[in-house]
Amino acid sequence: MSILRSAALFVVAAIFEIGGAWLIWQGVREHRGWLWMTGGVLALGAYGFVATFQPDAHFGRILAAYGGIFVAGSLLWGAVADGYRPDRWDIVGALICLAGMAVIMWVPRNGG
């Protein structure tokens, strides 16, 4: 059950971080204004708290593993929110990142 909880926390973190960055992008690059940017800053701040709920106590491991989620989630966000069409190499790269994330985060370890 801790793998499901951990995976769910990674998804929530991705929504806050990628969504926050996207809101700031919209506010600045698409000239949507301060309200969008403020929402982005708040979402990025919330992202900073989500990692603390991961069951693993190692900050470096959590953030390194999250990197794989961030890569795949960013491509997915771009496809849904902006109509970006990932090519096969984007998808292969994202799958490699997700595999690395799973190894970093969930491979059984002896004592650490």
C-alpha positions as CSV (number, residue, x, y, z in Angstrom):
1,M,0.0,0.0,0.0
2,S,2.9,2.4,0.6
3,I,3.8,2.2,-3.2
4,L,0.3,3.4,-4.0
5,R,0.5,6.2,-1.5
6,S,3.9,7.2,-2.7
7,A,2.7,7.2,-6.4
8,A,-0.3,9.3,-5.5
9,L,1.9,11.8,-3.7
10,F,4.1,12.0,-6.8
11,V,1.1,12.7,-9.0
12,V,-0.1,15.5,-6.6
13,A,3.4,17.0,-6.5
14,A,3.4,17.0,-10.3
15,I,0.1,18.7,-10.5
16,F,1.3,21.4,-8.2
17,E,4.7,21.9,-9.7
18,I,3.9,21.6,-13.4
19,G,0.6,23.4,-12.9
20,G,2.3,26.2,-11.0
21,A,5.0,26.6,-13.6
22,W,2.4,26.6,-16.3
23,L,0.4,29.3,-14.6
24,I,3.5,31.5,-14.3
25,W,4.2,30.8,-18.0
26,Q,0.7,31.8,-18.9
27,G,0.9,34.9,-16.8
28,V,4.2,36.1,-18.2
29,R,4.5,34.7,-21.7
30,E,0.9,34.8,-22.6
31,H,0.3,38.1,-20.8
32,R,-2.5,36.8,-18.7
33,G,-1.5,38.8,-15.7
34,W,-0.7,38.8,-12.0
35,L,-3.6,36.6,-10.9
36,W,-2.2,33.7,-13.0
37,M,1.3,34.3,-11.7
38,T,0.1,34.4,-8.1
39,G,-1.8,31.2,-8.6
40,G,1.4,29.7,-10.0
41,V,3.5,30.9,-7.0
42,L,1.0,29.4,-4.6
43,A,0.9,26.1,-6.4
44,L,4.7,25.9,-6.5
45,G,4.8,26.6,-2.7
46,A,2.3,23.8,-2.1
47,Y,4.4,21.5,-4.2
48,G,7.2,22.1,-1.7
49,F,5.2,20.6,1.1
50,V,3.9,17.5,-0.8
51,A,7.3,15.8,-0.8
52,T,7.4,15.9,3.0
53,F,4.5,13.3,3.0
54,Q,6.5,10.7,1.1
55,P,7.1,7.6,3.3
56,D,10.8,7.5,2.5
57,A,12.8,9.9,4.7
58,H,15.6,10.7,2.3
59,F,15.2,14.1,0.6
60,G,17.7,13.4,-2.2
61,R,16.0,10.1,-3.1
62,I,12.5,11.7,-3.1
63,L,13.5,14.6,-5.4
64,A,15.6,12.4,-7.7
65,A,12.7,10.0,-8.1
66,Y,10.3,12.8,-8.6
67,G,12.4,13.9,-11.6
68,G,11.0,11.0,-13.6
69,I,7.5,11.9,-12.7
70,F,8.2,15.5,-13.7
71,V,9.5,14.6,-17.1
72,A,6.6,12.3,-18.0
73,G,4.0,14.7,-16.3
74,S,5.4,17.7,-18.2
75,L,4.9,16.0,-21.5
76,L,1.4,14.9,-20.6
77,W,0.5,18.4,-19.3
78,G,1.8,19.9,-22.5
79,A,-0.3,17.5,-24.6
80,V,-3.5,18.2,-22.6
81,A,-3.1,21.9,-21.8
82,D,-1.3,23.2,-24.9
83,G,-1.9,20.6,-27.6
84,Y,1.7,19.5,-27.7
85,R,2.2,16.2,-29.5
86,P,5.1,14.2,-28.0
87,D,7.0,12.2,-30.6
88,R,8.1,8.6,-30.1
89,W,11.4,9.8,-28.6
90,D,9.7,12.0,-26.1
91,I,7.7,9.0,-25.0
92,V,10.7,6.6,-24.9
93,G,12.6,9.2,-22.9
94,A,9.7,9.6,-20.5
95,L,9.4,5.8,-20.1
96,I,13.1,5.6,-19.3
97,C,12.7,8.3,-16.7
98,L,9.7,6.5,-15.1
99,A,11.7,3.3,-15.0
100,G,14.5,5.1,-13.3
101,M,12.1,6.7,-10.8
102,A,10.7,3.2,-9.9
103,V,14.2,1.8,-9.4
104,I,15.3,4.8,-7.2
105,M,12.1,4.8,-5.2
106,W,10.7,1.3,-4.9
107,V,13.4,-1.3,-5.3
108,P,13.8,-3.2,-2.0
109,R,16.9,-2.2,-0.1
110,N,18.8,-3.8,2.8
111,G,19.1,-1.3,5.6
112,G,18.7,1.9,3.7
